[in-house]
Amino acid sequence: MPAEFSSAVSGSYPAVVGMGSETVAGIVAGEIGAGGTSSAGNEQFLLQAFRTFAEAADSLERSYGKLRGEVVQLRAELEQSNAGLLRSLSENRRMREHLDRILEGLPCGVLVERSDGSISLLNPEGRRLLGLPQPPYASSSLSLSSSLSSSSSSSLSAVPADLIDLLNRARKAPGELESRLPDSDSRTERWLAVRHAAVPDGQSETDEANHADAAPVSIFILRDVSDAKSLVQEREKLRREQALAEMASILAHEIRNPLGSLELFAGLLAAATLPQECHLWVEQVQAGLRTLGATVNNVLHFHSLPAPQCAPVDLGLLLDWAGSFLVPMARQARVELCLRNRLQGVWFVADRHRLEQVLLNLVLNALRAMPGGGWVEISGHRTGHGSGCAAVISVNDTGPGIDVRQAARIFEPGFSTRPGSPGLGLAVCRKIVEQHGGSLAASNRPGSGASFALLLPLGNELRHGEELSSEKLTDEESSDEEMTVEDPTEEAAG
């Protein structure tokens, strides 16, 4: 091959690759024609060789173009896959943050313990229930996630022993386990419910065999059931109290029926002509019966107080009745009873029997406060009340007075400073007075003793009383005068 042809071919090789077979053949033919010294056989061989080379170069070019197209397509597919993967990672991150927030806000505690005893996750409520301090963390999702798993290097060694024992017992319990825990900082009982579940550890999962053989992770769900237990106990206490109230009401009804008969017969004996000593005995019986009757009525009024049966009541006659009715009990207690009544002709629409119960309870309270004797005054007068007027009935005594530390509780049902007392008298008094639109207040008198003031607002009651016929007034006054035959002040003094 001529040297000039070889250099021409080798120098133009990069350009030849990009040419077609006909172009290459034409160039080679031109080169051979220019030499003029080669034989026809060699020329034919070289033409065939270069034609084959040109065909290979053309095939290579087509393959290269096809490969480049495939590379472009694969690159586009890869970019699309990468974009999808980034979206999936972002979605997983948001889901993880959302689950972390849910876990943080759960009203129950979640504790995840690895097989080696270390804590991998513990939410804030779980820390509170286990008595562990809350770690400080920022508001970012990363800090939130890390705070939930910040106990990964810690263990249950910092948890109190009684809680560890509860967790160990929950591992063996088939369902939820409840236990009462000592709580020195609270006066109420503390109850904790724990449920356990064992799942394979996902961190050690490499294949199905390892997943099956992986050590289980313990998940504990902790709930504070103190309020629920308290509600159950309150409900049970209420049920017992209702049953007791029903039984007490039945007993009170059964006692009150024969008690009324005994009171009637005692009244007949008191009116009969008997020796003075017998009258004293009858008076003692009357005092005991009336005290027992007050207790029975307190039980009935406290547990069942229907709407009052109201009618116009002369408050002056009501005080006169009290002065007469309470004389036997005052004498028995060696107490002087004084009546100051300035409510004659003052009418008030009320249930008279319930107002009688209020006066009876207040005076009995005063008598019991003076076991060594003393002085009790029942007084009544009118006073201004807002734009109108009101009737004030007071019961004063010379007892020890009201302890200022107990003043706020004296009207609570069941409260009493006297052993064995049901503590219903003052509670019933306030209940009845408020039912009539009035108020009942207690205070200490200057010097010594207690004072209970009953205030009844007067309005249409006065006008209604003034419009009553004189015949009705006369009948009611005469009937009441028969009940108060004697001056109660003189009787008490005697």
DRENZAKE-201516 format. One record per residue (C-alpha): residue number from 1; residue in one letter; x, y, z. Coordinates in Angstrom, 1 decimal. Layout:
BEGIN
ATOM   num   residu        u        v        w
ATOM   NUM        A        X        Y        Z
...
This chain:
BEGIN
ATOM   num   residu        u        v        w
ATOM     1        M      0.0      0.0      0.0
ATOM     2        P      1.5      3.4     -0.9
ATOM     3        A      2.7      5.5      2.0
ATOM     4        E      0.7      8.5      0.9
ATOM     5        F     -2.5      6.3      0.9
ATOM     6        S     -1.8      5.0      4.3
ATOM     7        S     -1.3      8.4      5.8
ATOM     8        A     -4.4      9.7      4.2
ATOM     9        V     -6.5      6.9      5.5
ATOM    10        S     -5.0      7.0      9.0
ATOM    11        G     -5.3     10.8      9.2
ATOM    12        S     -8.9     10.8      8.1
ATOM    13        Y    -10.0      7.8     10.2
ATOM    14        P    -12.2      9.8     12.7
ATOM    15        A    -14.0     11.3      9.8
ATOM    16        V    -14.4      8.0      8.1
ATOM    17        V    -16.3      6.6     11.0
ATOM    18        G    -19.0      9.2     10.5
ATOM    19        M    -19.3      8.6      6.8
ATOM    20        G    -21.5      6.1      4.8
ATOM    21        S    -20.0      3.0      3.0
ATOM    22        E    -20.5      4.6     -0.5
ATOM    23        T    -18.6      7.7      0.6
ATOM    24        V    -15.7      5.7      2.0
ATOM    25        A    -15.6      3.5     -1.2
ATOM    26        G    -15.5      6.6     -3.4
ATOM    27        I    -12.6      8.0     -1.4
ATOM    28        V    -10.7      4.7     -1.6
ATOM    29        A    -11.3      4.5     -5.3
ATOM    30        G    -10.1      8.0     -5.8
ATOM    31        E     -6.9      7.2     -3.8
ATOM    32        I     -6.2      4.1     -5.8
ATOM    33        G     -6.8      5.8     -9.1
ATOM    34        A     -4.3      8.5     -8.1
ATOM    35        G     -1.6      5.9     -7.3
ATOM    36        G     -1.7      4.2    -10.7
ATOM    37        T      1.0      1.6     -9.7
ATOM    38        S     -1.1     -1.0     -7.9
ATOM    39        S     -2.3     -4.1     -9.5
ATOM    40        A     -6.0     -4.8    -10.2
ATOM    41        G     -6.1     -7.6     -7.6
ATOM    42        N     -4.8     -5.5     -4.8
ATOM    43        E     -7.2     -2.8     -5.7
ATOM    44        Q    -10.1     -5.1     -5.6
ATOM    45        F     -9.1     -6.5     -2.2
ATOM    46        L     -8.6     -3.0     -0.7
ATOM    47        L    -11.9     -1.8     -2.1
ATOM    48        Q    -13.7     -4.9     -0.5
ATOM    49        A    -11.9     -4.3      2.8
ATOM    50        F    -12.7     -0.7      3.0
ATOM    51        R    -16.3     -1.4      2.0
ATOM    52        T    -16.5     -3.9      4.9
ATOM    53        F    -15.0     -1.4      7.2
ATOM    54        A    -17.4      1.3      6.1
ATOM    55        E    -20.3     -1.1      6.7
ATOM    56        A    -19.0     -1.9     10.2
ATOM    57        A    -18.6      1.7     11.0
ATOM    58        D    -22.1      2.4      9.8
ATOM    59        S    -23.5     -0.4     12.0
ATOM    60        L    -21.4      0.9     14.9
ATOM    61        E    -22.9      4.4     14.4
ATOM    62        R    -26.4      3.0     14.4
ATOM    63        S    -25.7      1.0     17.6
ATOM    64        Y    -24.2      4.0     19.2
ATOM    65        G    -27.3      6.2     18.4
ATOM    66        K    -29.6      3.5     19.7
ATOM    67        L    -27.5      3.1     22.9
ATOM    68        R    -27.5      6.9     23.4
ATOM    69        G    -31.3      6.8     23.2
ATOM    70        E    -31.6      4.1     25.7
ATOM    71        V    -29.2      5.9     28.0
ATOM    72        V    -31.4      9.0     27.8
ATOM    73        Q    -34.5      7.0     28.5
ATOM    74        L    -32.9      5.2     31.5
ATOM    75        R    -31.7      8.6     32.8
ATOM    76        A    -35.3      9.9     32.6
ATOM    77        E    -36.6      6.8     34.3
ATOM    78        L    -33.9      7.1     37.0
ATOM    79        E    -34.8     10.8     37.6
ATOM    80        Q    -38.4      9.9     37.8
ATOM    81        S    -37.7      7.1     40.3
ATOM    82        N    -35.5      9.4     42.4
ATOM    83        A    -38.3     12.0     42.5
ATOM    84        G    -40.8      9.3     43.6
ATOM    85        L    -38.3      8.1     46.2
ATOM    86        L    -37.8     11.7     47.5
ATOM    87        R    -41.6     12.1     47.7
ATOM    88        S    -41.9      8.8     49.5
ATOM    89        L    -39.2      9.8     52.0
ATOM    90        S    -40.9     13.2     52.6
ATOM    91        E    -44.2     11.5     53.1
ATOM    92        N    -42.7      9.0     55.5
ATOM    93        R    -41.1     11.8     57.4
ATOM    94        R    -44.4     13.7     57.7
ATOM    95        M    -46.2     10.5     58.7
ATOM    96        R    -43.5      9.8     61.4
ATOM    97        E    -43.9     13.4     62.7
ATOM    98        H    -47.6     13.0     62.7
ATOM    99        L    -47.4      9.7     64.6
ATOM   100        D    -44.9     11.2     67.0
ATOM   101        R    -47.4     14.0     67.8
ATOM   102        I    -50.2     11.5     68.3
ATOM   103        L    -48.0      9.5     70.6
ATOM   104        E    -47.0     12.6     72.5
ATOM   105        G    -50.6     13.7     72.9
ATOM   106        L    -52.1     10.3     73.9
ATOM   107        P    -53.9     10.3     77.2
ATOM   108        C    -52.2      7.0     78.1
ATOM   109        G    -48.6      6.1     78.6
ATOM   110        V    -46.7      4.1     76.0
ATOM   111        L    -43.5      2.3     77.0
ATOM   112        V    -41.4      0.2     74.6
ATOM   113        E    -38.7     -1.9     76.2
ATOM   114        R    -36.1     -3.9     74.3
ATOM   115        S    -35.1     -7.4     75.1
ATOM   116        D    -32.0     -6.2     76.9
ATOM   117        G    -34.1     -4.1     79.3
ATOM   118        S    -33.4     -0.7     77.7
ATOM   119        I    -36.2      1.7     77.0
ATOM   120        S    -36.4      2.6     73.3
ATOM   121        L    -39.5      4.8     73.5
ATOM   122        L    -41.5      6.5     76.3
ATOM   123        N    -44.0      9.3     75.7
ATOM   124        P    -44.7     12.2     78.1
ATOM   125        E    -47.7     10.6     79.7
ATOM   126        G    -45.8      7.4     80.3
ATOM   127        R    -43.0      9.5     82.1
ATOM   128        R    -45.6     11.1     84.3
ATOM   129        L    -47.2      7.8     85.3
ATOM   130        L    -43.8      6.2     86.0
ATOM   131        G    -42.6      9.3     87.9
ATOM   132        L    -39.8     10.1     85.6
ATOM   133        P    -38.8     13.7     84.7
ATOM   134        Q    -39.8     15.2     81.4
ATOM   135        P    -36.8     15.9     79.1
ATOM   136        P    -36.6     19.4     77.6
ATOM   137        Y    -37.0     19.6     73.9
ATOM   138        A    -37.7     22.2     71.2
ATOM   139        S    -40.8     22.5     69.1
ATOM   140        S    -39.1     21.0     66.0
ATOM   141        S    -40.2     17.6     64.7
ATOM   142        L    -36.6     16.3     65.1
ATOM   143        S    -36.5     17.3     68.7
ATOM   144        L    -39.9     15.8     69.3
ATOM   145        S    -39.0     12.5     67.8
ATOM   146        S    -35.7     12.4     69.7
ATOM   147        S    -37.5     13.3     72.9
ATOM   148        L    -39.8     10.3     72.6
ATOM   149        S    -36.8      8.0     72.1
ATOM   150        S    -34.4      9.8     74.4
ATOM   151        S    -34.6      7.0     76.9
ATOM   152        S    -33.0      4.6     74.5
ATOM   153        S    -29.9      4.4     76.6
ATOM   154        S    -31.7      4.2     79.9
ATOM   155        S    -33.6      1.4     81.6
ATOM   156        L    -36.3      0.8     84.1
ATOM   157        S    -33.8      1.1     87.0
ATOM   158        A    -35.0      4.7     87.7
ATOM   159        V    -38.6      3.6     88.0
ATOM   160        P    -39.9      3.0     91.5
ATOM   161        A    -39.9     -0.6     92.7
ATOM   162        D    -43.7     -0.9     93.1
ATOM   163        L    -44.1      0.2     89.4
ATOM   164        I    -41.5     -2.3     88.2
ATOM   165        D    -43.3     -5.1     90.1
ATOM   166        L    -46.5     -4.0     88.4
ATOM   167        L    -44.9     -4.1     84.9
ATOM   168        N    -43.4     -7.6     85.6
ATOM   169        R    -46.8     -8.8     86.7
ATOM   170        A    -48.4     -7.3     83.6
ATOM   171        R    -46.1     -9.4     81.4
ATOM   172        K    -47.8    -12.6     82.7
ATOM   173        A    -51.4    -11.2     82.9
ATOM   174        P    -53.6    -12.1     79.9
ATOM   175        G    -55.4     -8.8     79.8
ATOM   176        E    -55.2     -5.4     81.6
ATOM   177        L    -53.9     -5.4     85.1
ATOM   178        E    -55.1     -2.8     87.7
ATOM   179        S    -53.3     -2.0     90.9
ATOM   180        R    -53.5      0.6     93.6
ATOM   181        L    -50.3      2.5     94.2
ATOM   182        P    -49.2      4.4     97.3
ATOM   183        D    -49.2      8.2     96.7
ATOM   184        S    -47.8     10.2     99.5
ATOM   185        D    -48.3     13.6     97.7
ATOM   186        S    -52.1     13.1     97.2
ATOM   187        R    -54.9     12.4     99.6
ATOM   188        T    -56.7     10.3     97.0
ATOM   189        E    -56.0      6.8     95.9
ATOM   190        R    -53.9      6.3     92.8
ATOM   191        W    -54.8      3.5     90.5
ATOM   192        L    -52.8      2.4     87.5
ATOM   193        A    -53.9      0.0     84.7
ATOM   194        V    -51.2     -1.7     82.6
ATOM   195        R    -51.6     -3.9     79.5
ATOM   196        H    -48.6     -5.8     77.9
ATOM   197        A    -47.9     -7.0     74.4
ATOM   198        A    -44.8     -8.7     73.0
ATOM   199        V    -43.8     -8.1     69.3
ATOM   200        P    -40.6     -9.1     67.4
ATOM   201        D    -37.9     -6.5     67.3
ATOM   202        G    -38.0     -4.9     63.9
ATOM   203        Q    -34.4     -3.6     64.2
ATOM   204        S    -32.9     -7.1     64.1
ATOM   205        E    -35.0     -8.1     61.0
ATOM   206        T    -32.7     -9.3     58.2
ATOM   207        D    -34.6    -12.1     56.7
ATOM   208        E    -37.6    -14.3     57.5
ATOM   209        A    -35.5    -16.7     59.6
ATOM   210        N    -34.0    -13.9     61.7
ATOM   211        H    -37.4    -12.2     62.0
ATOM   212        A    -38.9    -15.4     63.4
ATOM   213        D    -36.0    -15.8     65.8
ATOM   214        A    -35.7    -12.2     66.9
ATOM   215        A    -36.1    -11.4     70.6
ATOM   216        P    -39.5     -9.9     71.3
ATOM   217        V    -39.9     -6.2     72.3
ATOM   218        S    -42.2     -5.4     75.2
ATOM   219        I    -44.9     -2.7     74.7
ATOM   220        F    -46.7     -1.5     77.8
ATOM   221        I    -49.9      0.7     77.7
ATOM   222        L    -50.3      2.5     81.0
ATOM   223        R    -53.5      4.3     82.0
ATOM   224        D    -54.3      6.4     85.1
ATOM   225        V    -57.7      5.0     86.2
ATOM   226        S    -57.9      6.8     89.5
ATOM   227        D    -60.8      9.0     88.4
ATOM   228        A    -62.7      6.0     87.1
ATOM   229        K    -62.1      4.1     90.4
ATOM   230        S    -63.2      7.1     92.3
ATOM   231        L    -66.4      7.3     90.3
ATOM   232        V    -67.1      3.7     90.9
ATOM   233        Q    -66.6      4.1     94.6
ATOM   234        E    -68.8      7.2     94.7
ATOM   235        R    -71.5      5.4     92.8
ATOM   236        E    -71.3      2.5     95.2
ATOM   237        K    -71.3      4.9     98.2
ATOM   238        L    -74.4      6.7     96.7
ATOM   239        R    -76.1      3.3     96.2
ATOM   240        R    -75.5      2.4     99.8
ATOM   241        E    -76.7      5.8    101.0
ATOM   242        Q    -79.8      5.5     98.9
ATOM   243        A    -80.5      2.1    100.4
ATOM   244        L    -79.9      3.4    103.8
ATOM   245        A    -82.1      6.5    103.2
ATOM   246        E    -84.9      4.2    102.0
ATOM   247        M    -84.5      2.0    105.1
ATOM   248        A    -84.4      5.0    107.4
ATOM   249        S    -87.5      6.5    105.8
ATOM   250        I    -89.4      3.2    106.3
ATOM   251        L    -88.2      3.0    109.9
ATOM   252        A    -89.1      6.6    110.5
ATOM   253        H    -92.6      6.1    109.2
ATOM   254        E    -93.0      3.0    111.3
ATOM   255        I    -91.8      4.9    114.4
ATOM   256        R    -93.8      8.0    113.8
ATOM   257        N    -97.2      6.3    113.8
ATOM   258        P    -97.1      4.8    117.3
ATOM   259        L    -95.1      7.9    118.4
ATOM   260        G    -98.2     10.1    117.6
ATOM   261        S   -100.4      7.9    119.7
ATOM   262        L    -97.9      8.0    122.6
ATOM   263        E    -97.8     11.8    122.3
ATOM   264        L   -101.6     12.0    122.4
ATOM   265        F   -101.9      9.8    125.5
ATOM   266        A    -99.1     11.8    127.2
ATOM   267        G   -101.1     15.0    126.5
ATOM   268        L   -104.2     13.4    128.0
ATOM   269        L   -102.3     12.5    131.1
ATOM   270        A   -100.9     16.0    131.4
ATOM   271        A   -104.4     17.4    131.3
ATOM   272        A   -105.7     14.9    133.8
ATOM   273        T   -105.9     15.6    137.5
ATOM   274        L   -102.9     13.9    138.8
ATOM   275        P   -100.5     14.5    141.7
ATOM   276        Q    -97.7     16.9    141.2
ATOM   277        E    -95.1     14.1    141.0
ATOM   278        C    -97.1     12.3    138.3
ATOM   279        H    -97.2     15.6    136.3
ATOM   280        L    -93.5     15.8    136.5
ATOM   281        W    -93.2     12.2    135.2
ATOM   282        V    -95.7     13.0    132.4
ATOM   283        E    -93.6     16.0    131.5
ATOM   284        Q    -90.5     13.9    131.2
ATOM   285        V    -92.3     11.5    128.9
ATOM   286        Q    -93.5     14.4    126.8
ATOM   287        A    -90.0     15.8    126.5
ATOM   288        G    -88.6     12.5    125.4
ATOM   289        L    -91.4     11.8    122.9
ATOM   290        R    -91.1     15.3    121.4
ATOM   291        T    -87.3     14.9    121.1
ATOM   292        L    -87.7     11.6    119.4
ATOM   293        G    -90.4     13.0    117.1
ATOM   294        A    -88.0     15.8    116.1
ATOM   295        T    -85.3     13.2    115.2
ATOM   296        V    -87.8     11.1    113.2
ATOM   297        N    -89.1     14.1    111.3
ATOM   298        N    -85.5     15.2    110.5
ATOM   299        V    -84.8     11.9    108.9
ATOM   300        L    -88.0     12.1    106.8
ATOM   301        H    -87.5     15.7    105.8
ATOM   302        F    -83.9     15.2    104.9
ATOM   303        H    -84.3     12.1    102.7
ATOM   304        S    -87.7     13.0    101.3
ATOM   305        L    -88.9     16.6    101.3
ATOM   306        P    -91.9     17.1     99.0
ATOM   307        A    -93.4     20.5     98.1
ATOM   308        P    -94.7     22.3    101.2
ATOM   309        Q    -98.5     22.5    101.8
ATOM   310        C    -98.7     26.3    102.2
ATOM   311        A   -101.4     28.3    103.9
ATOM   312        P   -101.5     31.7    105.7
ATOM   313        V    -99.7     31.3    109.1
ATOM   314        D    -99.8     33.8    112.0
ATOM   315        L    -96.1     33.9    113.0
ATOM   316        G    -97.0     35.3    116.4
ATOM   317        L    -99.2     32.3    117.1
ATOM   318        L    -96.4     30.1    115.8
ATOM   319        L    -94.0     31.5    118.4
ATOM   320        D    -96.6     31.1    121.2
ATOM   321        W    -97.0     27.5    120.2
ATOM   322        A    -93.2     27.0    120.4
ATOM   323        G    -93.0     28.6    123.8
ATOM   324        S    -95.6     26.2    125.1
ATOM   325        F    -94.5     23.0    123.3
ATOM   326        L    -90.8     23.3    124.3
ATOM   327        V    -91.4     23.9    128.0
ATOM   328        P    -91.1     20.1    129.0
ATOM   329        M    -87.8     19.8    127.1
ATOM   330        A    -86.4     23.0    128.7
ATOM   331        R    -87.3     21.9    132.2
ATOM   332        Q    -85.7     18.6    131.6
ATOM   333        A    -82.5     20.3    130.5
ATOM   334        R    -82.7     22.8    133.4
ATOM   335        V    -82.8     25.7    131.0
ATOM   336        E    -84.8     28.8    131.4
ATOM   337        L    -86.9     29.5    128.3
ATOM   338        C    -87.8     33.1    127.4
ATOM   339        L    -90.2     34.3    124.7
ATOM   340        R    -90.2     37.8    123.2
ATOM   341        N    -92.9     37.8    120.6
ATOM   342        R    -93.5     40.9    118.5
ATOM   343        L    -95.0     39.1    115.5
ATOM   344        Q    -98.6     39.0    116.6
ATOM   345        G   -100.8     39.5    113.6
ATOM   346        V    -97.9     39.0    111.1
ATOM   347        W    -99.0     36.5    108.5
ATOM   348        F    -96.8     34.4    106.2
ATOM   349        V    -97.8     31.8    103.7
ATOM   350        A    -96.0     28.7    104.7
ATOM   351        D    -96.2     25.1    105.7
ATOM   352        R    -96.8     25.5    109.5
ATOM   353        H    -95.6     22.0    110.4
ATOM   354        R    -92.3     22.5    108.7
ATOM   355        L    -91.7     25.9    110.4
ATOM   356        E    -92.5     24.2    113.7
ATOM   357        Q    -89.8     21.6    112.9
ATOM   358        V    -87.3     24.4    112.3
ATOM   359        L    -88.0     26.0    115.7
ATOM   360        L    -88.0     22.6    117.4
ATOM   361        N    -84.6     21.8    115.8
ATOM   362        L    -83.0     25.1    116.7
ATOM   363        V    -84.2     25.0    120.3
ATOM   364        L    -83.1     21.4    120.8
ATOM   365        N    -79.7     22.3    119.4
ATOM   366        A    -79.4     25.1    122.0
ATOM   367        L    -80.5     22.8    124.8
ATOM   368        R    -78.0     20.1    123.9
ATOM   369        A    -75.2     22.8    123.8
ATOM   370        M    -75.9     23.5    127.5
ATOM   371        P    -75.8     20.2    129.4
ATOM   372        G    -75.4     22.1    132.7
ATOM   373        G    -78.3     24.4    132.2
ATOM   374        G    -78.6     27.9    130.9
ATOM   375        W    -80.9     30.3    129.2
ATOM   376        V    -82.6     30.2    125.7
ATOM   377        E    -84.5     33.1    124.2
ATOM   378        I    -87.0     32.8    121.3
ATOM   379        S    -87.7     36.2    119.8
ATOM   380        G    -89.6     37.5    116.7
ATOM   381        H    -89.9     41.0    115.2
ATOM   382        R    -90.4     42.7    111.8
ATOM   383        T    -87.6     44.5    110.0
ATOM   384        G    -86.8     46.2    106.7
ATOM   385        H    -85.7     44.0    103.9
ATOM   386        G    -84.8     45.6    100.6
ATOM   387        S    -87.8     47.5     99.3
ATOM   388        G    -90.2     45.6    101.6
ATOM   389        C    -90.1     44.0    105.1
ATOM   390        A    -89.3     40.7    106.6
ATOM   391        A    -90.0     38.7    109.7
ATOM   392        V    -87.0     37.7    111.8
ATOM   393        I    -87.2     34.8    114.3
ATOM   394        S    -84.1     34.3    116.5
ATOM   395        V    -83.0     31.6    118.9
ATOM   396        N    -80.3     32.7    121.3
ATOM   397        D    -78.6     30.7    124.0
ATOM   398        T    -75.8     31.0    126.6
ATOM   399        G    -73.9     28.0    125.5
ATOM   400        P    -70.2     27.8    124.4
ATOM   401        G    -71.0     29.3    121.0
ATOM   402        I    -69.9     28.2    117.5
ATOM   403        D    -66.3     27.3    116.9
ATOM   404        V    -65.0     29.6    114.2
ATOM   405        R    -63.1     26.7    112.6
ATOM   406        Q    -66.4     24.8    112.2
ATOM   407        A    -68.7     27.7    111.4
ATOM   408        A    -68.6     26.9    107.6
ATOM   409        R    -69.7     23.3    108.2
ATOM   410        I    -72.5     23.4    110.7
ATOM   411        F    -75.2     23.3    108.0
ATOM   412        E    -73.6     20.3    106.2
ATOM   413        P    -75.6     17.1    106.4
ATOM   414        G    -74.0     14.6    108.8
ATOM   415        F    -71.8     17.2    110.6
ATOM   416        S    -72.2     17.3    114.4
ATOM   417        T    -70.0     18.1    117.4
ATOM   418        R    -72.1     15.8    119.5
ATOM   419        P    -71.1     12.1    119.5
ATOM   420        G    -73.9      9.8    118.3
ATOM   421        S    -75.9     12.6    116.6
ATOM   422        P    -77.0     12.1    112.9
ATOM   423        G    -76.1     15.7    112.2
ATOM   424        L    -79.3     16.4    110.2
ATOM   425        G    -81.1     19.1    112.4
ATOM   426        L    -79.5     22.3    111.0
ATOM   427        A    -79.3     20.9    107.5
ATOM   428        V    -83.0     20.2    107.5
ATOM   429        C    -83.6     23.7    109.0
ATOM   430        R    -81.8     25.4    106.2
ATOM   431        K    -83.5     23.2    103.6
ATOM   432        I    -87.0     24.1    104.9
ATOM   433        V    -86.2     27.8    105.2
ATOM   434        E    -84.8     28.0    101.7
ATOM   435        Q    -87.9     26.1    100.4
ATOM   436        H    -90.0     29.0    101.8
ATOM   437        G    -87.8     31.7    100.2
ATOM   438        G    -86.0     32.7    103.4
ATOM   439        S    -82.5     32.4    104.9
ATOM   440        L    -81.0     31.0    108.0
ATOM   441        A    -77.8     32.4    109.5
ATOM   442        A    -75.7     31.5    112.5
ATOM   443        S    -73.4     33.8    114.6
ATOM   444        N    -71.9     34.1    118.0
ATOM   445        R    -73.4     36.5    120.5
ATOM   446        P    -71.3     39.1    122.2
ATOM   447        G    -70.1     37.6    125.4
ATOM   448        S    -71.0     33.9    125.0
ATOM   449        G    -73.6     31.8    123.3
ATOM   450        A    -74.8     31.3    119.7
ATOM   451        S    -77.6     33.0    117.8
ATOM   452        F    -79.6     31.5    114.9
ATOM   453        A    -81.6     34.1    112.9
ATOM   454        L    -84.4     33.0    110.6
ATOM   455        L    -85.4     35.6    108.0
ATOM   456        L    -88.7     35.3    106.1
ATOM   457        P    -89.5     38.0    103.5
ATOM   458        L    -93.0     39.4    103.9
ATOM   459        G    -94.9     40.7    100.8
ATOM   460        N    -98.3     39.6     99.8
ATOM   461        E    -98.6     37.6    102.9
ATOM   462        L    -99.3     40.7    105.0
ATOM   463        R   -102.0     41.9    102.7
ATOM   464        H   -103.5     38.5    102.5
ATOM   465        G   -103.6     38.2    106.3
ATOM   466        E   -105.2     41.6    106.7
ATOM   467        E   -107.9     40.6    104.3
ATOM   468        L   -108.9     37.5    106.2
ATOM   469        S   -112.3     37.7    107.9
ATOM   470        S   -112.4     38.5    111.5
ATOM   471        E   -114.3     35.4    112.2
ATOM   472        K   -111.5     33.3    110.8
ATOM   473        L   -108.9     35.2    112.7
ATOM   474        T   -110.9     34.8    115.9
ATOM   475        D   -111.3     31.0    115.3
ATOM   476        E   -107.6     30.6    114.7
ATOM   477        E   -106.5     32.7    117.6
ATOM   478        S   -108.9     30.9    120.0
ATOM   479        S   -107.7     27.5    118.9
ATOM   480        D   -104.1     28.6    119.3
ATOM   481        E   -104.8     30.1    122.7
ATOM   482        E   -106.1     26.7    123.8
ATOM   483        M   -102.7     25.3    123.0
ATOM   484        T   -100.9     28.0    125.0
ATOM   485        V   -102.8     28.0    128.1
ATOM   486        E    -99.9     29.0    130.3
ATOM   487        D    -97.3     31.7    129.8
ATOM   488        P    -94.2     29.7    128.7
ATOM   489        T    -91.9     32.3    130.3
ATOM   490        E    -93.4     31.8    133.7
ATOM   491        E    -93.4     28.1    133.3
ATOM   492        A    -89.7     28.1    132.4
ATOM   493        A    -88.9     30.4    135.3
ATOM   494        G    -90.9     28.2    137.7
